[in-house]
C-alpha cells in the first residue's frame, strides 16, 4: 500500500492534530511522523486524532 501524504490537509485532519505527529523543537511548522518529515498543516490517510485530555 502506498503512503498518501498531502502538504495541505483539511482543518481537523492535519498532522499537528494527529497522535503520530512529533513537532520539531526548532520549527513548529514541521515535525516527524513514523520517521518521515511532515508539515504541521499536512495530512495523510493514517490520521488518528489525539486523545482529548480531561
HELIX and SHEET records of a PDB file:
HELIX    1   1 UNK A   15  UNK A   17  5                                   3    
SHEET    1   A 2 UNK A   5  UNK A   6  0                                        
SHEET    2   A 2 UNK A  43  UNK A  44 -1                                        
SHEET    1   B 3 UNK A  22  UNK A  24  0                                        
SHEET    2   B 3 UNK A  27  UNK A  33 -1                                        
SHEET    3   B 3 UNK A  36  UNK A  39 -1                                        
END                                                                             
